[in-house]
């Protein structure tokens, strides 16, 4: 039986995380919300598995660059590398973040319905806690073992200024 989950907390990311993957700006897709899911469809297992210097095969990331705008779907790498055409890297800096963990009845529900609602909830929570967020980027984190659960789970990170 599905039980909705939503936990919001402040965490510290101890070391910077370099994310490398496909980016929306060079994908040829329209720069809009509807293209975000298509980015994941374009990011194949072969691409993920052949990423040089890949650090962890169990976590995938999406980085939303709000000022550019851009959306990067990728994996963590151990060091900066030359970017292939259509690919981009982004370094998630070490520091304090608001983390919101949540689930969905299925993957579609989690990313189409819950994701936006939980992002709004995390921002409201931060405001109530008198925390000022850095709106330059947000991070979606998809741990493979949690995404593959009967009721998949993920989390988002919002940098604190």
C-alpha positions in Angstrom: 0.0 0.0 0.0 1.3 3.4 -1.0 2.2 5.8 1.8 3.2 9.3 0.7 6.6 10.3 2.0 8.1 13.8 2.2 11.0 14.7 4.5 12.6 18.2 4.4 15.9 18.9 6.2 19.1 20.9 6.0 22.2 18.9 5.0 25.8 19.6 4.3 27.4 18.4 1.1 31.0 17.8 2.2 32.7 17.7 -1.1 31.9 19.2 -4.5 30.1 16.8 -7.0 30.9 17.1 -10.7 28.0 16.1 -12.8 28.6 15.4 -16.5 25.9 14.6 -19.1 23.6 15.7 -21.8 22.4 19.3 -21.7 19.2 20.8 -23.0 20.8 23.9 -24.6 22.7 21.8 -27.2 20.1 19.0 -27.5 18.2 20.4 -30.4 15.0 20.2 -28.2 12.9 23.2 -27.5 14.0 25.0 -24.3 10.9 24.3 -22.3 9.5 22.1 -19.5 8.2 19.5 -21.9 11.7 18.7 -23.1 13.0 17.7 -19.7 11.6 14.2 -19.8 12.8 13.8 -23.4 16.3 14.6 -22.2 16.2 11.5 -20.0 15.0 9.4 -23.0 18.0 10.6 -25.0 20.5 9.8 -22.2 21.0 6.1 -22.9 22.6 3.4 -20.7 25.5 3.3 -23.2 26.1 7.0 -22.7 26.0 6.6 -18.9 28.2 3.6 -18.8 30.8 4.9 -21.2 31.3 8.2 -19.4 35.0 8.7 -18.7 35.9 9.1 -15.0 32.5 8.0 -13.8 32.4 8.0 -10.0 29.2 6.1 -9.1 27.1 3.8 -11.1 24.2 4.0 -8.7 23.2 7.6 -8.8 22.0 9.8 -11.6 21.5 13.6 -11.5 19.6 16.4 -13.2 20.9 19.9 -12.6 18.5 22.7 -13.4 20.4 25.9 -14.2 17.8 28.6 -13.6 19.6 31.6 -15.0 20.8 30.2 -18.3 18.3 28.3 -18.6 19.7 24.8 -19.0 19.0 21.2 -17.8 21.8 18.7 -17.5 21.1 15.0 -17.1 24.1 13.0 -16.0 26.3 11.1 -13.6 29.1 12.1 -11.2 32.6 12.1 -12.5 35.9 12.2 -10.6 37.4 15.1 -12.5 36.8 17.8 -15.1 37.2 16.5 -18.6 36.9 17.8 -22.1 33.2 18.1 -22.9 32.0 16.2 -26.0 29.5 18.0 -28.3 26.1 18.0 -26.6 27.5 17.3 -23.2 28.2 19.7 -20.3 29.6 19.5 -16.8 28.4 21.3 -13.7 30.0 21.3 -10.3 27.6 21.2 -7.4 29.6 23.1 -4.7 30.2 21.8 -1.2 28.0 23.6 1.3 24.6 23.6 3.0 21.4 22.6 1.2 17.8 22.1 1.8 17.1 18.5 1.0 13.6 17.2 0.2 13.1 13.4 0.0 9.9 12.1 -1.5 8.2 9.3 -3.3 5.4 8.6 -5.8 3.0 5.8 -6.6 5.1 5.1 -9.7 7.9 6.8 -11.5 5.6 8.9 -13.7 3.7 10.2 -10.6 7.0 10.9 -8.8 8.5 13.0 -11.7 5.4 14.5 -13.2 3.3 15.3 -10.1 5.3 15.1 -6.9 8.5 16.7 -8.1 7.1 20.1 -8.8 4.9 20.0 -5.6 7.8 19.0 -3.4 10.1 21.7 -4.9 7.5 24.3 -3.9 7.1 22.7 -0.5 10.9 22.8 0.1 11.1 26.5 -0.8 8.2 27.3 1.5 9.8 25.3 4.3 13.1 27.2 3.8 11.3 30.5 3.9 9.5 29.5 7.2 12.9 28.4 8.6 14.3 31.9 7.6 16.8 30.3 5.1 17.7 32.2 2.0 18.1 29.9 -1.0 20.4 30.4 -3.9 18.1 30.2 -7.0 20.9 29.8 -9.5 20.4 26.0 -9.6 18.6 23.1 -8.1 19.6 19.4 -8.2 17.4 16.3 -8.7 19.0 13.1 -7.4 17.9 9.7 -8.5 19.6 6.9 -6.5 19.1 3.7 -8.5 18.2 1.5 -5.6 15.5 4.0 -4.5 14.1 4.7 -8.0 13.6 1.0 -8.5 11.5 0.5 -5.4 7.8 -0.4 -5.8 7.0 3.2 -4.8 10.1 5.0 -6.2 11.9 7.7 -4.2 14.3 10.5 -5.0 15.4 13.8 -3.5 16.2 17.4 -4.5 18.8 19.7 -3.2 18.4 23.5 -3.0 21.6 25.5 -2.1 21.4 27.8 0.8 23.1 31.2 0.5 
